Amino acid sequence: MFFGGEGWDKVLKVCILISVQRPNEVRVFHREARTLQRAGYDVDIVAQDDYSYQSEGINVIAIGAPKNRLHRMLRSYRLFFAAIRQNPDIYHIHNPELLFWGVLLHWTLGKPVVYDVHECFKDAVMLREWIPRWIRKPLSIAIGLYEKLLSRAVSYTVTADIPTADQFTGDPAQVSVLFNYPILEYYSSESPSNCFPGEPTLVHAGSITRERGSDTLIEAVKLLLRRQPKLKVLIIGSTGDAPAKHFVHRVRTEGLSDTILFTGTVDHRFIPQYLRQAHVGLSLLEDVPKFQKNIPQKVFEYLASGLPVVATALPPLIPYALQTSALQLVRPGEPAEVAGAIDVLISNPALAKRLGEEGRDLVLQKYNWENESAKLIALYANLTGKS
């Protein structure tokens, strides 16, 4: 961004630090980095990855991929020194383990540092199967205190939902929300077109675990097959981790391999192409603390694709369901309710089409990243003192 005014004509540089995500992660790259680059900032992403490269004008600076989780955390100091070498005008850090280094960057260099909170991490810890159960609760408490304390020592904190933002104490003017709403340019203006003629198709995007409703989904599908024998279910996302492998195994043992189909990992830009192959989108999260705060972004991606949605009635979605009938809410862990809501939609194509159009209109008008991106640009202008 070229700023006018006396003595100022340089392009401002942003350094984004990530330790967990891949550089092309949706919030990091597709939403924030692309927004800042298009606004005229010079954007670097420093990541624990194997290769450095440039994409869409954004520089990815790799320090090498970690061997495991412990190795990742122990070598996070390398991200700190790599960040110093970039000499940006502003830092944007992700992941709690980098918050300590973000504070050091702010104190030693005197430059603005933004801490980006993707989810309620203290609640997310409670769902991590690789963490021993006996330590999850004390670790959750420790992470919550750590974030609250250190976030006060950086310039600004952004979160992806309001309840998580409310957990950060201090000056309310230093915390705000950037919702993970859909990027409209990725969604065609065309209406959905199912690629399985005559076969009602459901879609579930993202990780599939017990907490995300894998058991409920399987039981609901078994009920639906009695009424909809040609039913298909698309599962979009990686099947490489332990919970996903367990789900795949259960699909096979239940004899559902011809009904529940897996796409594997899909680049975020191409997910809309898969969503257009479906009739109904699913979000069957269980009632656990994490999902009582975090908004499932897949719901808005379904709506942007013109799909009606069946989702569990958890607090983050209730305000949206009051605005559109395209979002049909059912009780968590109730396969019969899920199957019933889906059956109504796929048995009434005209109703499903009308609701899908209604939901898409709501996203086009209000709940999209294009609207959120203006908040990000305004935040950066405020932190850099330039307009």
C-alpha positions in Angstrom: 0.0 0.0 0.0 1.5 3.3 -1.0 0.8 6.0 1.6 0.9 9.6 0.8 2.2 12.3 3.1 5.5 13.9 4.0 8.3 11.4 4.3 6.2 8.3 3.7 6.1 6.5 0.3 7.1 2.9 1.1 5.0 -0.2 0.9 4.2 -1.6 4.3 5.4 -5.1 5.0 3.5 -7.8 7.0 5.1 -10.9 8.5 2.6 -13.7 9.3 4.0 -16.4 11.7 2.4 -19.9 11.9 3.8 -23.0 13.6 0.9 -25.5 13.2 -0.9 -24.8 9.9 0.3 -25.3 6.4 1.0 -22.0 4.6 -2.1 -22.4 2.5 -4.4 -22.8 5.5 -7.8 -21.1 4.8 -7.8 -18.3 7.4 -4.1 -17.7 7.2 -3.7 -17.6 3.4 -7.0 -17.4 1.6 -8.6 -14.9 3.9 -6.1 -12.8 5.6 -2.9 -12.9 3.6 -4.7 -12.5 0.2 -6.7 -9.6 1.6 -3.6 -7.8 2.9 -1.7 -8.4 -0.3 -4.6 -7.1 -2.5 -4.8 -4.1 -0.2 -1.2 -3.3 -1.2 0.8 -4.8 1.7 4.0 -6.8 1.1 3.1 -10.1 2.8 5.5 -12.8 4.1 4.3 -16.1 5.7 7.0 -17.7 7.9 6.1 -21.4 8.5 7.4 -24.7 9.6 7.3 -26.2 6.1 9.7 -27.9 3.7 9.7 -25.4 0.8 9.8 -21.7 0.3 7.8 -20.3 -2.6 5.6 -17.5 -3.8 1.9 -17.7 -4.5 -0.4 -14.9 -5.6 2.3 -12.4 -4.7 2.6 -13.8 -1.2 6.1 -15.0 0.0 6.2 -18.3 1.9 9.4 -18.6 3.9 10.0 -22.1 5.1 12.2 -23.1 8.0 11.8 -26.8 7.5 9.0 -29.2 8.5 9.0 -30.6 12.1 9.4 -34.3 12.7 6.6 -34.4 15.3 4.6 -32.2 17.7 7.3 -32.0 20.3 9.9 -31.1 17.6 7.5 -28.4 16.3 7.2 -26.7 19.7 10.9 -27.0 20.6 12.0 -25.3 17.4 9.5 -22.5 17.4 12.4 -20.1 18.4 13.5 -20.5 14.8 10.3 -18.8 13.6 11.2 -15.9 16.0 14.6 -15.3 14.4 13.3 -15.8 10.9 10.6 -13.2 11.7 13.3 -10.7 12.9 15.2 -11.2 9.6 12.1 -10.2 7.6 12.1 -6.8 9.3 8.4 -6.0 8.6 6.3 -3.1 9.8 3.8 -5.4 11.6 3.7 -9.0 12.8 0.6 -11.2 12.7 1.0 -14.4 14.8 -1.1 -17.5 14.9 -1.1 -20.4 17.5 -0.7 -20.1 21.3 2.9 -21.4 21.3 3.9 -18.4 19.3 2.3 -15.8 21.6 5.4 -15.8 23.9 7.6 -15.0 20.8 5.1 -12.4 19.7 5.5 -10.6 23.0 9.2 -10.6 22.6 8.9 -9.2 19.1 6.7 -6.4 20.3 9.0 -5.6 23.3 12.3 -5.8 21.6 11.5 -4.3 18.2 8.6 -2.0 19.2 6.5 -3.0 16.3 2.8 -3.8 16.3 1.9 -7.5 16.9 -1.5 -9.0 16.2 -2.4 -12.3 17.9 -4.9 -14.3 15.8 -7.1 -16.9 17.7 -8.6 -19.5 15.4 -10.6 -21.2 18.1 -11.0 -21.5 21.9 -7.8 -23.3 22.5 -8.4 -24.2 26.1 -11.5 -26.0 25.1 -9.8 -27.6 22.0 -7.2 -29.2 24.3 -10.0 -31.2 25.9 -10.7 -32.9 22.5 -7.1 -33.8 21.6 -6.8 -37.5 21.7 -3.0 -37.5 21.7 -3.0 -35.6 25.0 -3.4 -38.0 28.0 -6.8 -37.5 29.7 -5.4 -36.8 33.1 -3.5 -33.7 32.0 -6.1 -32.2 29.7 -8.0 -30.2 32.4 -4.9 -28.6 34.1 -3.4 -28.0 30.6 -6.6 -26.3 29.5 -6.6 -24.0 32.5 -2.9 -23.2 32.0 -3.5 -22.3 28.3 -6.4 -20.1 29.2 -4.4 -18.1 31.8 -1.3 -18.0 29.5 -3.4 -16.5 26.6 -5.1 -13.9 28.8 -1.9 -12.7 30.4 0.3 -12.6 27.3 -2.3 -11.2 24.9 -2.3 -8.0 27.0 1.3 -7.5 26.1 0.8 -7.5 22.3 -0.9 -4.8 20.2 -4.2 -6.5 19.3 -6.1 -9.8 19.4 -8.5 -11.0 16.8 -10.7 -14.1 17.2 -13.1 -16.1 14.9 -16.1 -15.9 17.2 -17.6 -13.6 19.9 -17.5 -16.1 22.9 -13.8 -16.6 22.4 -13.2 -12.8 22.2 -15.1 -12.4 25.5 -12.5 -14.6 27.2 -9.8 -12.0 26.6 -9.7 -9.4 29.4 -8.2 -6.0 29.2 -9.1 -3.1 27.0 -12.1 -4.0 24.8 -10.8 -1.8 22.1 -7.8 -4.2 21.7 -10.0 -7.3 20.9 -12.3 -7.9 17.9 -13.8 -10.6 15.8 -13.0 -11.6 12.2 -15.6 -14.3 11.3 -14.6 -17.1 9.0 -17.4 -16.4 6.5 -17.1 -17.7 2.9 -14.9 -16.0 0.3 -17.6 -15.2 -2.4 -15.2 -15.3 -5.4 -14.9 -19.1 -4.8 -18.6 -19.7 -5.1 -20.3 -19.8 -8.5 -23.4 -17.8 -9.0 -24.9 -21.0 -10.6 -27.4 -23.1 -8.6 -26.3 -26.5 -7.3 -26.2 -29.3 -9.9 -26.0 -32.8 -8.4 -23.6 -35.2 -10.2 -25.4 -38.3 -9.1 -28.6 -38.1 -11.2 -31.5 -39.5 -9.3 -29.5 -40.0 -6.1 -30.0 -37.7 -3.2 -26.6 -36.6 -2.0 -25.5 -35.2 1.4 -22.2 -33.5 2.1 -20.0 -33.1 5.2 -17.0 -30.9 4.8 -14.0 -31.0 7.2 -12.8 -33.3 9.9 -15.0 -36.1 11.0 -14.7 -37.3 14.5 -17.0 -38.5 17.3 -17.2 -35.0 18.6 -18.1 -33.8 15.1 -20.9 -36.2 14.9 -19.4 -39.3 13.1 -21.5 -41.7 15.1 -24.7 -39.7 14.6 -24.0 -39.5 10.9 -23.7 -43.2 10.5 -26.8 -44.0 12.5 -28.8 -41.3 10.6 -27.6 -42.7 7.2 -28.7 -46.2 8.2 -32.2 -44.9 9.0 -32.3 -42.9 5.8 -31.4 -45.8 3.6 -34.7 -47.4 4.5 -36.5 -44.5 2.8 -33.8 -43.3 0.4 -32.0 -46.4 -0.8 -30.1 -44.5 -3.5 -28.6 -42.0 -0.9 -25.0 -40.9 -1.2 -22.9 -39.0 1.3 -19.7 -37.1 0.3 -17.1 -36.6 3.1 -14.7 -33.8 2.1 -11.4 -33.8 3.9 -8.4 -35.8 5.0 -8.8 -39.3 6.3 -5.2 -39.6 7.5 -5.5 -39.0 11.2 -6.6 -41.6 13.8 -10.2 -40.4 14.3 -10.8 -40.2 10.5 -9.3 -43.7 10.1 -11.6 -45.0 12.7 -14.6 -43.5 10.9 -13.5 -45.0 7.6 -13.2 -48.4 9.3 -16.6 -48.2 10.7 -18.1 -47.2 7.4 -16.6 -50.4 5.9 -17.7 -52.7 8.8 -21.3 -51.3 8.7 -21.4 -52.1 4.9 -21.8 -48.4 3.9 -18.8 -48.1 1.6 -21.1 -47.7 -1.5 -23.1 -45.0 0.3 -20.5 -42.9 2.2 -17.8 -41.7 -0.2 -14.5 -39.9 0.6 -12.8 -37.2 -1.5 -9.6 -36.9 0.6 -8.0 -33.5 1.0 -9.3 -30.8 -1.3 -7.8 -27.4 -1.9 -10.1 -24.8 -0.4 -10.6 -23.1 -3.8 -12.2 -26.2 -5.2 -14.4 -27.2 -2.3 -17.4 -25.3 -3.9 -17.2 -27.7 -6.9 -17.9 -30.6 -4.5 -20.6 -28.8 -2.6 -22.5 -28.2 -5.8 -22.7 -32.0 -6.2 -25.0 -32.3 -3.1 -28.5 -31.6 -2.1 -28.1 -31.0 1.7 -25.1 -29.9 3.8 -24.4 -31.4 7.3 -22.9 -30.1 10.5 -23.6 -32.6 13.3 -21.3 -31.3 16.1 -21.8 -32.8 19.6 -22.6 -30.6 22.6 -19.1 -30.1 24.0 -17.6 -26.8 25.3 -15.5 -26.1 22.2 -18.5 -26.2 19.9 -20.6 -24.1 22.2 -18.3 -21.2 21.2 -16.9 -21.8 17.7 -19.0 -21.2 14.6 -18.7 -24.1 12.1 -17.6 -22.3 8.9 -18.8 -25.2 6.8 -22.4 -24.2 7.5 -21.8 -20.9 5.7 -20.0 -22.6 2.8 -23.0 -24.8 2.3 -25.3 -21.8 2.3 -23.0 -19.9 -0.1 -23.4 -22.9 -2.4 -27.1 -22.7 -2.3 -27.6 -25.8 -0.1 -30.1 -26.1 2.8 -28.3 -27.2 5.9 -29.1 -29.7 8.7 -27.0 -28.8 11.8 -27.1 -29.4 15.5 -28.7 -26.8 17.7 -25.7 -25.3 19.5 -25.5 -21.7 20.7 -23.3 -20.3 17.9 -25.8 -21.2 15.2 -29.1 -20.4 16.9 -28.9 -16.6 16.0 -28.4 -17.5 12.3 -31.2 -20.0 12.3 -33.5 -17.3 13.4 -32.7 -15.4 10.3 -33.2 -18.1 7.7 -35.2 -21.4 7.4 -32.3 -22.7 5.2 -30.6 -23.7 8.5 -32.5 -26.5 10.0 -31.5 -27.3 13.6 -31.8 -30.6 15.3 -30.7 -31.8 18.8 -27.1 -33.1 19.1 -26.7 -36.9 19.1 -30.2 -37.6 17.8 -29.9 -39.7 14.6 -33.6 -40.0 14.1 -34.1 -36.2 14.2 -31.2 -35.8 11.7 -32.7 -38.4 9.4 -36.1 -36.9 9.6 -34.9 -33.4 8.8 -32.9 -34.6 5.8 -35.7 -36.8 4.5 -38.1 -33.8 4.4 -35.6 -31.8 2.3 -34.6 -34.5 -0.2 -38.3 -35.6 -0.5 -39.3 -32.0 -1.4 -36.9 -30.7 -4.0 -38.8 -27.5 -4.5 -38.7 -26.7 -0.8 -34.9 -27.5 -0.7 -34.3 -25.3 -3.7 -36.2 -22.4 -2.2 -34.5 -22.7 1.2 -31.1 -23.0 -0.5 -31.7 -19.8 -2.5 -32.8 -18.0 0.7 -29.7 -19.1 2.5 -27.4 -18.1 -0.3 -29.0 -14.6 -0.5 -28.2 -14.1 3.2 -24.6 -15.0 2.7 -24.2 -12.8 -0.4 -25.7 -9.8 1.4 -24.2 -10.2 4.9 -22.2 -13.2 6.0 -19.2 -13.2 3.7 -15.5 -12.6 4.0 -15.7 -9.6 1.7 -17.5 -7.8 4.5 -15.1 -9.1 7.1 -12.0 -8.1 5.1 -12.8 -4.5 5.4 -12.5 -4.9 9.2 -9.0 -6.4 8.8 -7.8 -3.6 6.5 -9.2 -1.0 8.9 -7.4 -2.7 11.8 -4.1 -2.6 10.0 -4.5 1.0 9.0 -5.1 1.9 12.6 -2.1 -0.1 13.9 0.3 1.4 11.4 -1.1 4.9 11.8 -1.6 5.2 8.1 -4.8 5.4 6.0 
